Amino acid sequence: MITVQREGRNWMLTARIELPHPRAEVFGFFADAANLEQLTPPWLRFSIVTPQPIDMRRDVRIEYRLQLHRVPVHWKTQIAEWDPPQGFVDEQISGPYRLWRHEHRFEAISEGGTRVHDRVLYRPRGGRLANWLLVERDVRGIFEFRHSQLLRRFP
């Protein structure tokens, strides 16, 4: 389930998926920054610039390169919260958005499964028009791809 709604000058994407694997295993996958490339659509031409392996923890900064509509983008984020295996938060330091705050939460559910919650507060450059023309569709597409990859990784 993926929804996007307006919150003042920002937008909030919420996404949820249930995976039939234990929370520690699912969190461990997300805790390895290298796996982000597997969860990102090929059309973004995404790559991690920061030397790996990355020791994930609070205040770690990670740099990426990608393309948005064929425009090269340099993106830098910081882990603002780190609470294994419950979740973590990354925030954009510099990049394509005026604001990007992505909360990742992992909830243990019955029969050993995990519910993954994503909550992204974002504000695109170009405001409402940019969001309507491109950004919301792109962000939804990224999370739809992410969900399809998670279901393949955790069948």
C-alpha positions, 0 to 999 in steps of 0.5 A: 500500500502506497499513499501520498498526501499534501501536508502544508508545503510538503508531501507525505508518502506512506508505504507498507509491506508485509514480508514473511521473514523475521524482523532481524533478517529484514532489518539486516538487509536494510542495514547494509547500505549496498542493498539500496542499489537493489531496491532502486529502479534501474532508470535512476542509474543509482550508485553509492559514491561513499566507499563501502562497506559503510558502518551504519549508525547515527550521523553517518553520511552517505553520498550517491549519484543518480539521474532524474529524467536524464539529469545527473544528480549528486545526493548526500544523506545523513542517518538522523536516527538509528535504532536497530532492529526497530528502524532508522531515519535518513535525511537529505543534506544536499540533493534534488529536494528542498526537504527529504526525511525518510523514516524506515520502521520494522514491526514484528508481526505474527508467524515470524513476519515483518511489516515494513513501514516507510514514511517520507516527508518531502518538498520538491523544488518547483513546489506543487507544479513539479510534484504534480507533473513529475515528482509524485509519480516518480516517488510512487514508482520508486516505492512500487519498484522497491516493494516488487524487489522486496517481495523477490528478495523475501518470498 
